Amino acid sequence: MYDKVLKVLTNEKKYDPSFNFWAKRRFTVVTFGGQRTIYCKKEKLPIVIYENLFQTIDECHNAVGHLGRDKTWHKVKRRYSQISLEMIKLFISLCDQCASRRVFPNPVVGKPIIDMSTLHELNMNNLNKNNLNILDLPNEILFIIFQKLNMVNVLYSLVDVNRRFDRLALDSLYIRVLDMTIITTMNSLYDQTSSTDAQVLSKICEKILPRIHHQVQKLTVEQYSMKHVLDAANYPELYSLSLINFQKEILYKHLTGI
């Protein structure tokens, strides 16, 4: 949509007359240093493309010191146009620093966080009142959400659900840095790496790694999962291996082949 509007405004291409009229009525093009940016005529503020949406919100959220939805929303509205409050809510719900302030009565178990039985009815809870379903979001936003989630949970819970999720979860830009560890937040005080659930690890090693192994460039494993992950497939493009939370004796055995 952004590219279509830009082409109409710069007279590079014509589309349906009603679309051309709508684009020229609502938007204009401003050029800075050779970079063309679409501005909203009414608000006189720039439009942010999907690929930069969460980065833009992140900058505003950091600028207000992670002080919540309203301050972030006010900052965004002063700088940009066409960014909805729902997107602000979604970003804050995925913010690690904001999540660390919440108090959990019990440790969070390091198992898949997505309930498969309700996946198709998932409304992100905080967006439910506005009837925005996760499946209504564009691929660019879903991809950013996947990047915020734990990779083990994404591979286990979302692969083989539908073709759209497969394309996103198995995208080469996503899986080239493969992190097979699970970070568990304990009482919001500190993070620790926990072993991957055996059932989860089994599915990923048997059904998913053989499909993506040739694209993995960086791999992170913990003590329990290392042997399973490395035995599951060859990694011809691998140039970086990170080992997390290994006991010295076990690490020595792996390195010496004893």
HUMODA-V39074 format. One record per residue. N is the residue number from 1. RES is the residue in one small letter. OMEGA is omega in whole degrees, 0 to 359 (none if undefined). D_FIRST is the distance of its C-alpha to the first C-alpha in Angstrom with 1 decimal. Layout:
BEGIN
{{N RES OMEGA D_FIRST} {N RES OMEGA D_FIRST}}
END
This chain:
BEGIN
{{1 m 181 0.0} {2 y 181 3.8} {3 d 179 5.5} {4 k 179 5.1} {5 v 181 6.2} {6 l 180 8.6} {7 k 178 10.0} {8 v 183 10.7} {9 l 180 12.3} {10 t 179 14.3} {11 n 178 15.3} {12 e 182 14.5} {13 k 178 13.1} {14 k 178 13.3} {15 y 177 11.6} {16 d 182 13.2} {17 p 180 15.3} {18 s 178 14.3} {19 f 179 10.6} {20 n 179 11.9} {21 f 180 14.4} {22 w 182 12.3} {23 a 183 10.1} {24 k 179 13.5} {25 r 187 15.3} {26 r 188 13.5} {27 f 174 12.4} {28 t 181 14.3} {29 v 176 14.5} {30 v 182 17.3} {31 t 176 18.9} {32 f 177 21.1} {33 g 180 23.2} {34 g 180 21.0} {35 q 181 17.8} {36 r 181 15.1} {37 t 178 13.5} {38 i 178 11.5} {39 y 173 13.9} {40 c 183 14.2} {41 k 185 16.9} {42 k 184 18.8} {43 e 181 19.1} {44 k 180 19.1} {45 l 182 17.5} {46 p 174 14.8} {47 i 181 11.5} {48 v 178 11.6} {49 i 184 9.1} {50 y 184 10.0} {51 e 182 12.4} {52 n 188 14.4} {53 l 183 14.3} {54 f 176 17.7} {55 q 179 19.2} {56 t 178 18.5} {57 i 180 20.1} {58 d 179 22.9} {59 e 179 23.8} {60 c 179 24.1} {61 h 177 26.0} {62 n 181 28.3} {63 a 179 28.8} {64 v 175 30.3} {65 g 179 32.4} {66 h 185 30.9} {67 l 170 32.4} {68 g 186 30.3} {69 r 188 27.4} {70 d 180 28.3} {71 k 177 28.9} {72 t 180 25.7} {73 w 179 23.8} {74 h 180 25.6} {75 k 180 24.9} {76 v 183 21.2} {77 k 180 21.1} {78 r 186 23.1} {79 r 189 20.9} {80 y 178 17.2} {81 s 173 15.1} {82 q 173 12.9} {83 i 187 14.8} {84 s 176 16.6} {85 l 179 20.3} {86 e 178 19.7} {87 m 177 18.0} {88 i 179 21.0} {89 k 181 23.4} {90 l 180 21.9} {91 f 182 22.2} {92 i 178 25.7} {93 s 180 26.7} {94 l 182 26.0} {95 c 182 27.6} {96 d 182 30.8} {97 q 178 32.7} {98 c 180 32.2} {99 a 182 33.2} {100 s 179 36.3} {101 r 181 37.6} {102 r 182 37.8} {103 v 177 41.2} {104 f 180 41.7} {105 p 180 45.1} {106 n 178 45.2} {107 p 177 43.7} {108 v 183 40.4} {109 v 182 41.1} {110 g 178 39.3} {111 k 183 38.1} {112 p 186 34.7} {113 i 184 32.9} {114 i 180 30.8} {115 d 185 32.8} {116 m 183 32.0} {117 s 181 33.6} {118 t 186 31.0} {119 l 185 28.0} {120 h 178 26.2} {121 e 184 27.0} {122 l 180 26.1} {123 n 179 24.5} {124 m 176 25.0} {125 n 183 27.9} {126 n 177 26.8} {127 l 188 23.7} {128 n 183 25.8} {129 k 181 26.5} {130 n 177 23.0} {131 n 177 22.7} {132 l 180 19.8} {133 n 181 20.6} {134 i 180 19.9} {135 l 177 18.7} {136 d 182 15.9} {137 l 178 14.4} {138 p 182 11.6} {139 n 182 13.4} {140 e 180 12.8} {141 i 177 14.7} {142 l 180 17.2} {143 f 178 18.0} {144 i 177 18.7} {145 i 179 20.9} {146 f 181 22.7} {147 q 179 23.5} {148 k 181 25.1} {149 l 176 27.2} {150 n 186 30.4} {151 m 179 29.8} {152 v 180 32.9} {153 n 179 31.7} {154 v 182 28.3} {155 l 183 30.0} {156 y 190 32.7} {157 s 189 30.8} {158 l 178 27.4} {159 v 181 28.2} {160 d 174 29.1} {161 v 174 27.6} {162 n 185 24.9} {163 r 181 23.0} {164 r 178 19.8} {165 f 177 22.0} {166 d 181 23.9} {167 r 182 21.0} {168 l 183 20.2} {169 a 182 23.8} {170 l 178 25.1} {171 d 184 22.4} {172 s 178 24.4} {173 l 181 22.9} {174 y 189 24.0} {175 i 178 27.5} {176 r 172 28.7} {177 v 189 30.0} {178 l 180 31.9} {179 d 183 33.5} {180 m 178 36.1} {181 t 177 37.5} {182 i 178 37.1} {183 i 180 37.5} {184 t 178 39.3} {185 t 183 39.4} {186 m 176 42.9} {187 n 177 43.5} {188 s 183 40.7} {189 l 180 43.3} {190 y 179 42.5} {191 d 174 40.6} {192 q 179 42.4} {193 t 179 41.5} {194 s 180 42.8} {195 s 179 43.5} {196 t 178 40.9} {197 d 185 42.0} {198 a 180 43.9} {199 q 179 42.1} {200 v 181 38.7} {201 l 181 39.9} {202 s 180 41.4} {203 k 182 38.3} {204 i 182 36.2} {205 c 184 39.0} {206 e 189 39.7} {207 k 187 36.4} {208 i 181 33.6} {209 l 177 35.1} {210 p 181 36.3} {211 r 187 32.7} {212 i 189 31.3} {213 h 184 34.5} {214 h 180 33.8} {215 q 183 30.6} {216 v 179 32.2} {217 q 177 33.0} {218 k 184 34.1} {219 l 176 36.0} {220 t 181 37.4} {221 v 173 40.1} {222 e 190 42.8} {223 q 186 46.4} {224 y 188 46.3} {225 s 188 43.2} {226 m 184 43.9} {227 k 181 46.3} {228 h 183 44.2} {229 v 182 41.0} {230 l 179 42.7} {231 d 185 44.7} {232 a 184 41.7} {233 a 171 40.5} {234 n 182 40.7} {235 y 187 38.1} {236 p 182 38.3} {237 e 185 35.5} {238 l 176 36.9} {239 y 180 38.0} {240 s 178 38.1} {241 l 180 39.9} {242 s 181 40.2} {243 l 186 43.1} {244 i 173 43.0} {245 n 176 46.0} {246 f 170 48.6} {247 q 186 52.3} {248 k 183 54.2} {249 e 181 56.5} {250 i 178 53.7} {251 l 179 51.6} {252 y 179 54.8} {253 k 179 55.4} {254 h 184 51.9} {255 l 182 52.3} {256 t 179 55.8} {257 g 180 55.4} {258 i none 58.3}}
END
